[in-house]
């Protein structure tokens, strides 16, 4: 069940990337990111209020938000800092790079998570899972090489560096999620409150870094797609945390499957954003799908 949830989360995450790319096109990055955290927090507000003032309505359901103390909140604040760091790097990188370049680089995240999961949590993969992982790694590398045909210098491009940093911090976030879930943290509590802590952090960043210089940088333009960033992210993360709440779930596999969201972003890059060199990347994408299939066989 947890693997199917991971695939659903990947699909939602793919649409999240598409709306993010659309929202960032010719737009100011920090206000878009702030509104993402704001709308995400707004979506969760009814669940917090009902859980506090009408606990019988949501008690025992997957939407209940338990009241916890500072002992847990301090760990959630750390989670917020890690994720927000990843998002800041990722948003700036995505604005300046093709979606078919960003997706493959982000897709290397499971490799880092896999190494971390084996070292930290002692996770072990069976033969089918190893085949799936190897196929996925090869396909991700090939996709990254294909991107060089677009004239982007991977060694001297700051936006490539930003995406790499976003990938590293994103991998750290995935390992931290597994740590929290394995230590009894409620998944709904983590998802809800890290959104609010992120919004608080982004409020400070927005008014300290962007607002005083807003007239001298790229202007902010409201786009309806900004709201859909939050909507699809909330849904993707909800399903993701639900998958990790299963005792037998493996963060290395969940993370790998989540990166199959590159399929959705690849299709959007080809048909919606009209990006280049799509044909040369198609074979690489088939390897991604084949790798996901072997990961599924490994959990049977």
ABEGO torsion letter per residue (X at the ends): XAAAAAAAAAAAAAAAAAAAAAAABGBBAAAAAAAAAAAAAAAAAAAAAAAAABAAAABGBAABBBBBBAAAAAAAAAAAAAAAAAAAAAAAAAAABBAAAAAAAAAAAAAAAAAAAAAAAGBBBBAAAAAAAAAAAAAAAAAAAAAAAAGBBAAABAAAAAAAAAAAAAAAAAAAAAAAAAAGBBAAAAAAAAAAAAAAAAAAAAAAAAAAAAAABBBBBBBAAAAAAAAAAAAAAAAAAAAAABAABBAAAAAAAAAAAAAAAAAAAAAAAGBBGAAAAAAAAAAAAAAAAAAAAAAX
